[in-house]
Amino acid sequence: MLILGLAAAVFFGLTPRYVEKSRNRLALGNARLEITAPVKSLHQSLLIADLHSDSLLWNRNLANKSDYGHVDIARLIEGHISLQVFSVVTKTPKDLNPHRNTDETDNITLLAIAQRWPIRTWFSLFERAIYQAEKLHRVENAVPNKFQIIKTKYDLHTYLNRRKNTPQITAGLLSLEGAHALEGKLDNLDRLFAAGFRIIGLSHFFDNELGGSAHGAKKDGITEFGRKVVKRIQELGMFVDAAHASPQLMEDIFSLSTRPVLVTHTGIQAICPLSPRNLTDKQIQQVANTGGLIGIGFWPTASCTVDITGVVRSIRYVVELVGEDHVALGSDFDGNVQVPFTAADMAQLTNSLVKAGFNQQQIGKIMGGNQIRILSNFLPNN
Ligand SMILES: [Zn+2]
């Protein structure tokens, strides 16, 4: 019994913390540079936004400051981040392979059980999505004076006004990483919308009922169900996220889109060919043609560096190719990756952009102005 009890304590108690600590680390060898007063004041003047973090997957209470992982409310405020997109992951294959995975295995079932998520989440991808959205709402209820979930144009407008007088607040927006969480039912999309989701990625690490993944076995284009989902996403005023889509699925998304397409977190092939999902020049141009955004990732197979230099190189490449209105940040904080700094140290990136010679207007757009503009114009009215 004692042994069983100990095993249970280790499994339910220590493991989640240990697992997260080992997954969401800081890349070694990144010096935290001193920020000069003028750069600090520039950073404080910006509206900073990030298109992707997986913080809801882990068991930390985001209302409390932690000493591990990358994001919590306190660190978003410390980093002067106005808006963080919180993505929801519901299924990932074991032994992840960047080039080929099937849907036969799943890591998240064990994680859900080990983290003592409700039983309804153990065998339902849809319930996993709903549960993680509930977690974010619980954070909002716990610290309403510090954090707000944005769902409409009105929410964003009132939040930005509120923030002018109270800069020590931050906001979040829900996104889904892989619409296998719909479990094949279009009605479930409306339920996710009601739960607060505003960005929907069609596929994640494996091909699903909607279309192919860049890391899938077949990498096909969009299915009939996928078409219906894209149509309904756009009717509801949500955004399609093309990150992780197979090249053919991406083509299909571009041809169906009537709204800006987001690639919430990605690398750039010309800078870093390490991952099959990093965007080609043509894909970057296609995203820009929809009026969309390319969120530049902070992790090593996005930028081919473990430091900030690859991030800045990728940003510069997109600016030179399609102009400064289509680039955004897509850190992948807490996404089972190593990044050069946590949310609290976002000023490190502002500092690097200043040093790289970007002007203040460009820095404002890159660091979040573009993302805030698109959300202000395209979130649902109410
Ligand atoms: Zn991802």
Residues whose N, C-alpha, C, O or C-beta is under 5 A from the ligand:
A	BS01	ZN	none
